[in-house]
Amino acid sequence: MDPWLHIVGIGEDGMDGLTPATRAVVEAADVIVGGDRHHALSPAIRAERLSWPSPFDALIDQLQALKGRRVVVLATGDPLWYSVGARIGRAIPPGEITYHPQLSAFQLAAARMGWSMADLETLTVHGRPVAQMIAFIQPDQRLLILTTGAETPAQIAAFLTARGFGRSPMTVLAAMGGPDEARFEGLAESWDHKVPAFNTLAVECVAASDAALMPRVPGLEDGLFRHDGTMTKREVRAATLAKLMPMRGALMWDVGCGCGSVAVEWMRAARYARAIGIEPRPDRRTMAADNAQALGTPRLELVEGEAPDALAGLEAPDAIFIGGGLSAATIDACWDALRPLGRLVANSVTLESEALLLEAHKARGGDLVRLSVDRAEPLGGFTGWRPQMPVVQWSLVKR
């Protein structure tokens, strides 16, 4: 089938910024779908105008109902870079769509800043929790961020300042490529600009000597988490995440998630990684939610209940960590739910749960290791080694 749907990127320079071929497509449209600002950028076109539906998920049904007519969807910049084109492309066969990209806000912002796009992180918090950007606050990192409104730069400035990055230069770029283009500059710790609602933020992260160091490699300091003492400690957590193998967009179940340290680090370690934490205690679910917000993974999903009953109906995971509520029934339920090539890791600190892992290893194979960590601590006027409780870890890949 020939393409019937054209998704056109348009910038602040409107129709003048389109190539002749793309402009002809828009001018020949029977129906144009877009937001108010998109329609305002193409005022002379005589076509039926439709606005984004509410709820936005109704867009696909709206477009499918227009099949057989010449349909143009107007999007900002590059329709496939954090834009509506990707959402449409997941629902409508690619052979029915023609994309017409324009310069993205990231490309324009990088050009304005003189930054190489190969050497920075591109993020969006547009319509998403702003706290997601916290995971990318690292020394000497350059960030380009699509914001969600006029208030977003101030929120990000507060995140930076609270973590010891208050001296980070921030630049807000608004209406790039149009007659009303504007630029606002300042430091995170003193940011007080009132900026337009539609803007892109550039941040150059500058760390103070006491800044919180939060790499995306697993093994964050225990003190960065709010917890009640029961948690997967730093060294064991790093070894656990290595066996869980975080991957882009993958889903993990954290069974008995406690304060959520493993789930949070899983989500930080790979772009768009997701996690569901299953935890019966409300106080620990609260701690997990607080940790997720503070460490840049606000989309951690928390489920009340105990395994294995609470696992019923959850989306099949790519990885499972059993840190609490270990039982033979839980192991069986997790193994059955795990997707092919999924990773299962279970940790034990008691003799009773260790016996379960020995039986599981005997029945299913995998790796069985004993992790011991000693930490140097004051001992009178000297320093000595204080052993932590050893952890028995069983892990395997579902093949």
Secondary structure as GFF3:
##gff-version 3
##sequence-region A 1 399
A	DSSP	beta_strand	5	10	.	.	.	ID=ss1
A	DSSP	three_ten_helix	14	17	.	.	.	ID=ss2
A	DSSP	alpha_helix	20	27	.	.	.	ID=ss3
A	DSSP	beta_strand	31	34	.	.	.	ID=ss4
A	DSSP	alpha_helix	36	40	.	.	.	ID=ss5
A	DSSP	beta_strand	48	51	.	.	.	ID=ss6
A	DSSP	three_ten_helix	56	58	.	.	.	ID=ss7
A	DSSP	alpha_helix	59	64	.	.	.	ID=ss8
A	DSSP	beta_strand	71	76	.	.	.	ID=ss9
A	DSSP	alpha_helix	84	91	.	.	.	ID=ss10
A	DSSP	three_ten_helix	94	96	.	.	.	ID=ss11
A	DSSP	beta_strand	97	100	.	.	.	ID=ss12
A	DSSP	alpha_helix	105	113	.	.	.	ID=ss13
A	DSSP	three_ten_helix	117	119	.	.	.	ID=ss14
A	DSSP	beta_strand	121	124	.	.	.	ID=ss15
A	DSSP	three_ten_helix	130	136	.	.	.	ID=ss16
A	DSSP	beta_strand	142	146	.	.	.	ID=ss17
A	DSSP	alpha_helix	152	162	.	.	.	ID=ss18
A	DSSP	beta_strand	169	174	.	.	.	ID=ss19
A	DSSP	beta_strand	182	187	.	.	.	ID=ss20
A	DSSP	three_ten_helix	188	190	.	.	.	ID=ss21
A	DSSP	beta_strand	199	204	.	.	.	ID=ss22
A	DSSP	three_ten_helix	222	224	.	.	.	ID=ss23
A	DSSP	alpha_helix	234	244	.	.	.	ID=ss24
A	DSSP	beta_strand	251	255	.	.	.	ID=ss25
A	DSSP	alpha_helix	261	269	.	.	.	ID=ss26
A	DSSP	beta_strand	274	279	.	.	.	ID=ss27
A	DSSP	alpha_helix	282	294	.	.	.	ID=ss28
A	DSSP	beta_strand	301	304	.	.	.	ID=ss29
A	DSSP	three_ten_helix	309	311	.	.	.	ID=ss30
A	DSSP	beta_strand	319	322	.	.	.	ID=ss31
A	DSSP	alpha_helix	328	337	.	.	.	ID=ss32
A	DSSP	beta_strand	343	348	.	.	.	ID=ss33
A	DSSP	alpha_helix	351	364	.	.	.	ID=ss34
A	DSSP	beta_strand	367	371	.	.	.	ID=ss35
A	DSSP	beta_strand	374	379	.	.	.	ID=ss36
A	DSSP	beta_strand	382	387	.	.	.	ID=ss37
A	DSSP	beta_strand	391	397	.	.	.	ID=ss38
###
